[in-house]
Every structure is written in C-alpha cells, then in structure tokens.
C-alpha cells in the first residue's frame, strides 16, 4: 500500500511540474489570439538589476515570433547567401538564401530539429519570415516570407504536407512586405491568405493540405491574419484585405457582409478585435474603425472611423471597454472604446521616450498587470487603466538588431508561456523566467 501511495504522489508531482501543466503560447498572440496570458505565479515587478536569462540559442534573421507548445519552442529564420538587404520600405530586396524552421527544447534552448529549404526573396524588409508558427496537436504550421506553407510533425520535423502558394495559385509576386498573415487553425481547417484570382482567402484541410474552398478577389491581399468570431448566431471568418473587411461563412467561404476599409499603403495588418457587441479595426491614416455587430444575424453598423489608436502593425488590447495600444509614432494610448475618445497617452514605449516613425510596441495582459515589449528590446511591467500608466519596472531583454528609419529595432512579438518570456532578434532567441 505504501508503494502505491508513493507512486501516486510522484505521479501528481510530475503532473504539476511538467511543462504541459503550464500554459502554452501555441500561436500568434497566444492560445486565443487575444494577447491575454493567464498563468499565475508570475512576477509583477522587475528588480532594478533586471533578470538573468535562463538560456540563449543562436538563430538567424526574421520577424516571426516564437510559438511555445508541448515542451517545445518553434521559431523560423532566414540565412542570406547573396543579395543586398539595404533598408528601403518601397523597394524589394532581391536575395538568395535559406528559410529554416527550428524546434527547441523549452527548458534548455537545445535544438531538437531543424528543417531548411532554399528560398529566393523579392520583398521589402527582406530579413526573414514574418508569420508566427501555429501549433495544433501533433502538427506545427509555418508560413514563409515568400508563401511556403508547411505542416510538420512536432516530434521529429518530418513534413506531412507543403504548399508553394505562389506557384499553386498563380501569384505573380508576394505582397511588398512578404507573406505575413499568421495561419489560423479551427476544427479541421487551416485558413490562410494566399492571393491569385478569387483566392485571397483559402481554407485547407489541416491534415492533408487539400483545398476546401477559396474566396474573395483583390490584387493586394494585405497582411492581416484570418480571424474567427461568433456573432449574430453564426461563426464568422473575418478577412481584411487591402480594400475591405469581409465576413465569410467558414464552412463554405460565402460572404456574409463587407465594409470598405482601405488603409494607407495597402497595410491591412492588425487583426480585428471583438469585444462584447463591437468589432475594432485598427490601421494607418484614418482607417481605424469601430463597428457594432448585429445580434440577430451576420451584419455590422459603423460607429466611428478615424479615431482611437492607429498602429503600424502592432495589435492593441481591449479591456473593460477601453483600448490600450501603441500608435504609429510610439504613443501608448488609452481610448474609450465606444466613443473613440482619447483618455491619456504616454511615451513610455517610444524609442528613447521620443516619437518616431513606424514605432512598434507589443502589449500582453496578465490579470491586472501588463507586460509590454518595446522595439528597443525592453520588457516593461506596468499597470494600465483609465486612470493612467504606472510603470513597475523595465529591463533590456534582447538587443535590437534590425533597422528602421535609421534606428535599430526588434519587431518580433515575444511568447509568454511556462512562466517565461521568449524573445528573438536576428542573432538569437532568449528565454527569461518570470516565475515568482
């Protein structure tokens, strides 16, 4: 009897201590794609001396964030072999190189497997892949900067299926800033922005890669990830391409409704956010829009346009009827959702505390505390509320290595999982413990 009790206690201890017992960050913006991190036992301030890295692992270039699931970390990068990577947002870099997908051990950063394939780039900001891997069960899905869509077995990196989206759908060239819309898995379907005639959005069978349906026709597909919501008694797949926001039946691809929202430079990037009976769209130069969702059937009514926060490509967070986000020039803002009224703004996330073009800052909420990462590679813990911004500490987390408008930047959203933060630049991926 004693050995049985001891074995039972041991099994329970393993369950508590194993990575599976902790929250995963299996895709862009976390499990629900809402920038919410639900783990407990997390530090709520940063000591003056900062935190010590748990591990570092060398990787190469890329904007794609890491995904963390099943005790593993997945990240993609690009190794340049030939070409000019000079910064010019209006010019495509012509590059020859290799795209790679890495799987690392969550606790040590040790590389468990890598898949590499040759890839020629003809995109601006040609540093590497943009889309964060999406982990679903035993599969991980990756989308490269030139449209190489892969499904891997997470255990050994074997390829279950792959699609060269440009070749298969007759796409002349990738979007100016590359394929960037993070693939979405819901049920047995994988939704992806593709391009080509009548195939802005495509639903694939997630297990085989077979096409289920294709929908929408628009030359500039944009960069916004497919987004699933429930409203008007129906599941609705939202596709925001460079001309309009569209609601589709996820089973068939047939349209429910469409609203013209055409951001500057074809930059439909940030995923729409559903909050109660509203839908928030954020983008540049007056394209930020609030829509009210019809409660009885799929449909929307415009509430306001051209207010709130207007980010370049970093998503805001909506909490307790307020929007918290970093505007295009670096102002951290609190906006009243329904009115669009600005409550306050702060330059806490701006480079060196000063406004700058195309500034990025990422925001994640954990309970009443907020974990902000700046494009200078800093981690900030703060409290955000309509009453203002209260900083509880900051530290340098990772070196900014890319370039934008004459300054060094990190434009990769970190992952928060296993009571840790995982961040990458163009040289390494790093893990810091945030456990109490």
Legacy VTK file of the C-alpha trace (Angstrom):
# vtk DataFile Version 3.0
C-alpha trace
ASCII
DATASET POLYDATA
POINTS 436 float
0.000 0.000 0.000
2.857 2.355 0.857
4.470 1.967 -2.582
1.162 2.691 -4.253
0.745 5.908 -2.244
4.321 6.943 -3.023
3.758 6.274 -6.725
0.547 8.290 -6.660
2.292 11.266 -5.030
5.145 11.003 -7.550
2.708 10.992 -10.488
0.877 14.026 -9.126
4.208 15.842 -8.646
5.173 15.152 -12.255
1.838 16.482 -13.465
2.294 19.677 -11.503
5.890 20.231 -12.589
5.639 19.183 -16.232
5.520 21.818 -18.982
2.103 20.501 -20.065
0.674 21.744 -16.766
1.689 25.293 -17.657
0.032 27.468 -20.265
1.214 27.196 -23.852
1.568 30.067 -26.325
0.887 27.949 -29.356
0.271 30.690 -31.921
0.219 34.428 -32.673
-0.950 36.405 -29.589
-1.445 33.277 -27.504
-3.996 30.449 -27.215
-6.997 32.660 -28.024
-5.173 35.230 -30.179
-6.194 37.961 -27.746
-2.847 38.951 -26.107
-4.029 37.526 -22.783
-1.687 35.425 -20.650
-3.498 33.514 -17.908
-0.712 31.832 -15.938
-0.414 32.577 -12.220
2.668 32.790 -10.025
4.197 35.500 -12.232
6.397 38.390 -11.083
4.554 41.709 -11.031
7.605 43.974 -10.975
11.159 43.885 -12.304
14.078 44.221 -9.865
16.439 47.106 -10.503
19.196 44.696 -11.503
16.945 43.097 -14.111
16.520 39.381 -14.744
19.058 36.764 -15.781
18.432 34.830 -18.979
17.515 31.173 -18.465
19.003 30.264 -21.853
20.033 31.714 -25.215
20.182 29.907 -28.541
21.670 31.277 -31.792
19.352 31.743 -34.773
19.424 33.929 -37.872
17.192 36.711 -39.236
13.442 37.078 -39.099
10.423 38.985 -37.818
8.371 35.910 -36.897
7.621 35.425 -33.224
8.170 32.143 -31.366
5.388 29.693 -30.527
5.587 27.503 -27.412
3.728 24.213 -27.018
4.210 20.654 -25.738
7.511 21.494 -24.082
8.957 22.905 -27.292
9.697 26.287 -28.852
9.163 26.814 -32.582
10.754 29.682 -34.489
11.604 30.433 -38.126
14.502 32.358 -39.672
16.368 33.156 -42.908
20.038 32.767 -43.777
21.107 35.143 -46.559
23.606 33.798 -49.061
23.589 36.572 -51.681
21.927 39.960 -52.226
21.543 43.483 -50.849
19.449 43.916 -47.692
19.624 47.724 -47.695
16.678 49.309 -45.902
14.114 50.827 -48.260
10.419 50.259 -47.422
9.428 50.996 -51.025
11.909 48.659 -52.706
12.070 44.886 -52.808
15.298 43.222 -51.672
16.473 40.602 -54.168
18.015 37.824 -52.084
19.122 34.230 -52.324
19.128 32.203 -49.143
17.623 29.508 -46.963
14.468 29.633 -44.835
14.552 27.464 -41.736
12.155 26.120 -39.121
13.649 25.298 -35.711
12.261 23.265 -32.832
13.985 23.884 -29.487
13.692 22.307 -26.072
11.636 24.621 -23.864
13.826 24.220 -20.778
17.301 24.368 -22.338
17.015 26.004 -25.773
18.735 22.964 -27.309
17.847 22.440 -30.974
15.747 19.267 -31.351
15.271 19.503 -35.115
15.607 21.953 -37.998
14.049 21.937 -41.449
15.740 24.098 -44.104
14.787 24.844 -47.699
16.181 27.188 -50.373
14.141 30.354 -50.865
14.671 33.417 -53.038
13.280 36.658 -51.605
11.844 39.566 -53.544
10.277 41.540 -50.686
10.970 44.756 -48.809
12.465 44.408 -45.308
13.889 41.118 -46.580
15.202 39.906 -43.247
13.206 36.719 -42.944
9.827 35.096 -42.232
7.044 37.161 -40.694
4.371 34.714 -39.573
4.484 33.047 -36.156
4.193 29.234 -36.289
0.803 27.766 -35.381
0.878 24.592 -33.266
-2.178 22.333 -33.278
-1.895 18.992 -31.518
0.909 16.999 -33.163
1.286 19.469 -36.041
3.053 22.799 -36.450
2.224 25.018 -39.422
4.645 27.623 -40.766
4.323 30.266 -43.474
7.465 31.690 -45.048
8.047 35.184 -46.389
7.524 34.050 -49.997
4.491 31.849 -49.322
5.895 28.421 -48.488
3.227 26.816 -46.278
4.344 23.725 -44.338
2.794 21.214 -41.976
5.382 19.432 -39.797
5.195 16.692 -37.207
6.281 18.412 -33.992
8.084 15.281 -32.756
10.703 14.927 -35.478
10.147 17.716 -38.019
9.026 15.378 -40.786
6.981 17.126 -43.482
3.353 15.988 -43.579
2.487 18.313 -46.476
3.540 21.613 -48.023
2.222 24.215 -50.468
4.110 26.743 -52.559
1.241 29.244 -52.512
2.623 31.478 -55.262
3.182 28.608 -57.648
-0.057 26.748 -56.956
-2.330 29.794 -57.099
-0.690 31.743 -59.886
0.504 34.612 -57.688
2.839 36.911 -59.634
4.717 38.146 -56.569
4.401 38.159 -52.801
2.978 41.242 -51.077
5.517 44.074 -50.863
6.433 43.184 -47.274
6.070 39.433 -47.722
3.503 36.881 -46.634
2.766 37.824 -43.048
-0.749 36.633 -42.124
-0.389 34.045 -39.360
-2.238 30.831 -40.384
-5.346 30.058 -38.325
-6.500 26.546 -37.375
-10.124 25.994 -36.340
-11.556 22.489 -36.262
-10.296 20.522 -39.251
-9.498 23.622 -41.319
-6.427 25.799 -41.755
-7.236 29.308 -43.040
-4.629 31.297 -44.913
-4.236 34.428 -47.060
-2.980 33.295 -50.468
-3.587 35.653 -53.418
-4.314 34.959 -57.069
-7.645 35.070 -58.892
-10.533 34.544 -56.480
-8.280 33.185 -53.731
-7.436 35.955 -51.295
-8.514 33.508 -48.588
-8.241 29.722 -48.803
-9.410 27.019 -46.401
-7.241 23.892 -46.401
-7.769 20.541 -44.750
-5.296 20.836 -41.906
-4.327 17.150 -42.103
-3.804 16.783 -45.857
-3.367 20.301 -47.252
-6.221 19.731 -49.697
-8.188 22.855 -50.615
-11.710 23.008 -49.166
-12.715 26.387 -50.613
-11.302 29.658 -51.902
-12.849 33.131 -51.682
-12.516 36.859 -52.489
-10.780 38.653 -55.314
-8.385 41.549 -54.619
-4.958 42.274 -56.062
-3.486 43.414 -52.725
-4.231 40.733 -50.153
-2.667 42.662 -47.274
-1.096 41.113 -44.184
-3.950 40.610 -41.709
-4.344 37.123 -40.215
-7.686 35.344 -40.670
-9.807 35.844 -37.540
-12.749 33.805 -36.253
-15.570 35.372 -34.241
-19.056 34.353 -33.119
-21.744 36.979 -33.699
-25.307 37.137 -34.989
-25.745 33.473 -34.131
-23.032 32.419 -36.599
-19.326 31.667 -36.703
-17.776 34.294 -38.960
-14.341 34.223 -40.564
-13.005 37.769 -40.916
-10.683 38.563 -43.812
-9.347 42.117 -44.020
-7.585 42.639 -47.316
-6.302 45.998 -48.553
-9.704 47.180 -49.822
-12.303 45.897 -47.348
-13.141 43.918 -44.236
-15.117 40.804 -45.134
-17.114 38.292 -43.114
-17.281 34.775 -44.583
-19.060 31.563 -43.723
-16.092 29.450 -42.535
-17.685 26.268 -43.890
-18.158 27.497 -47.450
-16.282 30.784 -47.929
-19.526 32.506 -48.946
-19.705 36.181 -47.873
-21.965 37.430 -45.092
-21.049 41.123 -45.262
-18.318 43.528 -46.359
-17.247 47.016 -45.241
-14.850 49.198 -47.222
-11.788 49.896 -45.056
-8.750 50.704 -47.205
-5.659 51.599 -45.140
-2.704 53.572 -46.497
-0.060 51.660 -48.465
-2.336 48.561 -48.582
-1.378 47.952 -44.931
-4.279 45.897 -43.642
-2.273 44.241 -40.885
-3.785 44.164 -37.393
-6.432 41.505 -36.755
-9.913 42.857 -35.882
-10.786 42.588 -32.187
-14.228 41.534 -30.988
-15.290 42.990 -27.637
-18.836 42.282 -26.498
-21.040 43.516 -29.371
-18.348 45.591 -31.069
-15.617 44.916 -33.605
-12.498 47.093 -33.588
-10.330 47.511 -36.683
-7.068 49.460 -36.340
-4.814 50.814 -39.068
-2.984 53.797 -40.502
-4.199 57.219 -41.629
-7.814 57.214 -40.550
-8.605 53.570 -41.224
-9.216 52.680 -37.557
-12.910 51.852 -37.331
-15.398 50.648 -34.720
-18.302 48.509 -35.905
-21.342 47.338 -33.950
-22.221 43.692 -34.565
-25.801 42.753 -35.399
-27.060 40.465 -32.606
-29.644 38.636 -34.746
-27.776 37.809 -37.965
-24.359 38.492 -39.515
-24.038 42.216 -40.170
-22.474 45.399 -38.817
-23.176 49.104 -38.361
-20.366 51.673 -38.323
-19.970 53.533 -35.016
-16.907 55.687 -35.738
-13.931 55.932 -38.057
-10.560 57.690 -37.883
-10.339 57.830 -34.087
-8.621 55.852 -31.359
-5.194 54.347 -31.870
-3.655 53.899 -35.327
-0.835 51.347 -35.174
1.578 50.359 -37.898
1.484 46.604 -37.299
1.306 46.058 -33.540
-2.090 44.943 -32.121
-3.807 46.835 -29.318
-5.674 45.144 -26.463
-9.260 45.883 -25.429
-10.033 45.522 -21.704
-13.003 46.741 -19.683
-14.349 48.829 -22.577
-11.044 50.622 -23.210
-8.425 50.253 -25.928
-4.742 50.143 -24.957
-2.296 50.341 -27.843
0.843 51.906 -29.293
0.192 54.432 -32.048
2.321 54.644 -35.191
4.677 57.265 -33.695
5.112 55.481 -30.385
2.439 56.996 -28.144
0.971 54.467 -25.723
-2.721 55.386 -25.604
-5.844 54.614 -23.625
-9.015 55.106 -25.686
-12.642 54.803 -24.624
-13.922 52.088 -26.950
-17.472 53.165 -27.772
-16.782 56.898 -28.117
-13.255 56.703 -29.531
-12.279 59.420 -27.039
-8.630 59.580 -26.005
-8.288 59.266 -22.215
-4.494 59.571 -21.957
-1.249 58.960 -23.800
2.337 58.325 -22.705
5.702 57.944 -24.463
6.809 55.056 -22.235
7.137 52.680 -25.201
8.621 55.167 -27.695
12.323 54.847 -28.635
14.274 56.899 -26.077
10.981 58.424 -24.959
10.552 60.376 -28.199
8.046 59.995 -31.074
9.445 58.211 -34.126
8.088 56.917 -37.443
6.607 53.406 -37.544
7.195 52.701 -33.860
6.156 49.286 -32.578
5.251 48.153 -29.078
3.583 44.891 -28.066
1.152 44.563 -25.162
0.111 41.447 -23.222
-2.265 41.403 -20.243
-1.993 39.055 -17.270
-4.794 39.825 -14.828
-4.391 43.421 -13.708
-0.765 43.592 -14.809
0.530 44.341 -18.284
3.709 43.090 -19.955
4.916 45.472 -22.658
7.825 44.925 -25.029
9.366 47.818 -26.909
11.110 47.823 -30.278
14.302 48.617 -28.370
14.193 45.117 -26.892
12.919 46.154 -23.455
10.446 44.338 -21.226
8.186 46.567 -19.120
5.772 45.527 -16.382
3.090 48.126 -15.726
-0.450 48.773 -14.628
-2.734 50.296 -17.258
-6.153 51.721 -16.500
-8.252 54.748 -17.460
-6.514 56.474 -14.548
-3.134 56.316 -16.290
0.123 54.437 -16.798
2.043 53.098 -13.777
5.413 51.517 -14.519
6.568 48.704 -12.215
9.957 48.144 -13.774
11.753 47.656 -17.075
14.843 45.891 -18.318
16.781 45.315 -21.523
15.708 41.863 -22.716
17.266 41.493 -26.157
19.442 43.606 -28.458
17.695 45.466 -31.310
19.397 44.256 -34.488
17.182 45.162 -37.462
16.929 48.668 -38.960
14.004 51.023 -39.484
14.293 54.716 -40.360
17.841 54.975 -39.043
17.310 53.245 -35.703
17.867 49.682 -34.510
14.700 47.709 -33.751
13.162 44.413 -32.633
9.891 43.819 -34.481
9.086 40.326 -33.243
6.270 39.659 -30.791
7.534 37.549 -27.853
5.781 34.494 -26.448
4.675 34.145 -22.820
4.454 30.549 -21.605
5.632 28.208 -18.851
6.015 31.315 -16.645
8.665 32.595 -19.036
9.040 35.116 -21.823
10.653 34.057 -25.115
12.027 36.777 -27.409
14.087 36.761 -30.604
16.102 39.109 -32.789
18.294 38.414 -35.847
21.015 36.699 -33.824
19.412 34.683 -31.049
16.310 33.594 -29.202
16.329 34.100 -25.446
14.255 32.820 -22.527
13.757 34.610 -19.197
11.910 33.109 -16.252
9.090 35.331 -14.944
8.112 32.958 -12.167
7.775 34.406 -8.679
LINES 1 437
436 0 1 2 3 4 5 6 7 8 9 10 11 12 13 14 15 16 17 18 19 20 21 22 23 24 25 26 27 28 29 30 31 32 33 34 35 36 37 38 39 40 41 42 43 44 45 46 47 48 49 50 51 52 53 54 55 56 57 58 59 60 61 62 63 64 65 66 67 68 69 70 71 72 73 74 75 76 77 78 79 80 81 82 83 84 85 86 87 88 89 90 91 92 93 94 95 96 97 98 99 100 101 102 103 104 105 106 107 108 109 110 111 112 113 114 115 116 117 118 119 120 121 122 123 124 125 126 127 128 129 130 131 132 133 134 135 136 137 138 139 140 141 142 143 144 145 146 147 148 149 150 151 152 153 154 155 156 157 158 159 160 161 162 163 164 165 166 167 168 169 170 171 172 173 174 175 176 177 178 179 180 181 182 183 184 185 186 187 188 189 190 191 192 193 194 195 196 197 198 199 200 201 202 203 204 205 206 207 208 209 210 211 212 213 214 215 216 217 218 219 220 221 222 223 224 225 226 227 228 229 230 231 232 233 234 235 236 237 238 239 240 241 242 243 244 245 246 247 248 249 250 251 252 253 254 255 256 257 258 259 260 261 262 263 264 265 266 267 268 269 270 271 272 273 274 275 276 277 278 279 280 281 282 283 284 285 286 287 288 289 290 291 292 293 294 295 296 297 298 299 300 301 302 303 304 305 306 307 308 309 310 311 312 313 314 315 316 317 318 319 320 321 322 323 324 325 326 327 328 329 330 331 332 333 334 335 336 337 338 339 340 341 342 343 344 345 346 347 348 349 350 351 352 353 354 355 356 357 358 359 360 361 362 363 364 365 366 367 368 369 370 371 372 373 374 375 376 377 378 379 380 381 382 383 384 385 386 387 388 389 390 391 392 393 394 395 396 397 398 399 400 401 402 403 404 405 406 407 408 409 410 411 412 413 414 415 416 417 418 419 420 421 422 423 424 425 426 427 428 429 430 431 432 433 434 435
